[in-house]
């Protein structure tokens, strides 16, 4: 599986405006299999749960708030490439983009 860090790098989406790329990726994400959706949701939980645990610690240590913010900022860097990569295989070939 090839990792895509940007929607511009996905061959089936090259040359499309951002709105169309996101629309096509959303449709492709709906086609994900149950194990793929489960993997993606577990990854999301692995990133989000520590952030909320750090938010609970802010009563004792205010620097935990900074760490929680850092974890939230890392969310798109960790989750989006996996989501793009899993969804890319469900995108229609470049030739069919006009038919959608």
N, C-alpha and C positions, 0 to 999 in steps of 0.2 A: 504494500500500500504506500503510495507516494503522499507525502504531506504537503499541503498547500497552505501557506501562511497568508495568502491574499486571494481574493476571488479573481483578480486579474491574471493570476498564474494558472488557472484552470483552463486547459485548451478549449473545452466546449463553451466557455464563456468569454473568450477573447474577443475584444472589439465591441462588446455590449456595454451600454450605460449601467451605472451602479444599480439603479432601480430594477432593471431587467435581470441583472445578475442575481440580485437578492430574491426576486420573484421565482426565478428558475431554481435557485438553491432551496427555497422554501418548499417548492413542489417536490424536489428530489428528496428532501429530508422526510417528507411524508411517506416515502416509499421504503424507508429504512426497515430492515427486519427487526424482529423483537430483540434478538441478542445485541444487535448494533445499538438500538435505542437504550437498552439496559446498560451497555457499556458507557454510552454517552452520559446517561443520567447518573451513574455511579461516579464518573469523573467529575461531574458538576458538584455532586455532594462532597467529594473529597476536597474540593477547592473551597466550597462555601461553609461547611461545618466548622473548620478551624477559625474562620473569620468571626463567626458568631461566638465561638468559645472565647476568642480574644476580646470581643465586645463585653462579655460577661466579667472579664477580669479588670475592666476599666475602673471599677470601684476601688480596687486595691492599688492599681498601677496604671497611671494615665498613658504610659508609653505603649501599653497594649492596644490603645486606639490607633496609634501609628502603624503598628504591625497589622492590625485588622484592615486598615486602609490599603496597605501594601498588598495584602492577600487579595482584596477585591480588585485591585488594579491588575494583578496577575491573571485574573479569571479569563479575560479574553485572549491572553497570550497562550494559555494552556488549553482552553476548551474549543475555541474557534478553529484552530488548525485541524483538530481531530474531527470536528463536525464537518468542515469543508471536505476533508479527505474521505470520510465515510459517505457523504452525499454525492461526491463527484462521480462515482461509478453508476449512479442512477440518473445522471443527466443524459438527455438525448444527444446524439451526435451533432456536430456543428451544422450539418446540412439541414437538419430538421428544425432549426431554431425559428424559422419563419412560420411553421405550422402550428406553433403553440399559442 
